[in-house]
Amino acid sequence: MSGLFSRFRSRPAGRPGEWYYCLKHRTVEEGPECPAKDRFGPYATRGEAERAMDLARERDAAWRNDPRWRDDDDDGDGDDGAAGAGDPGR
């Protein structure tokens, strides 16, 4: 019985007519070819899927520059400037 369920787990989710960008193969795919963990999508058209990496970069830049998601860290070093236990300046 476990063989039956393992087939369902290994089957990629998605439908033909949906377009995806496979991160592993760096290709555009129609329908469920690669596992969901390895792809962006679904996209409505092949052209949108071809732009997946550009869209991800644009969205990432927008998120990084969105003041609603900014910390108090102005210098970009990941440290908000508060003195902590591991801070040698303390």
PyMOL commands that set and color helices and strands:
alter all, ss='L'
color gray80, all
select helices_A, chain A and resi 2-10+36-38+46-50+52-65+67-69
alter helices_A, ss='H'
color red, helices_A
select strands_A, chain A and resi 19-22+27-30+39-43
alter strands_A, ss='S'
color yellow, strands_A
deselect
rebuild
show_as cartoon
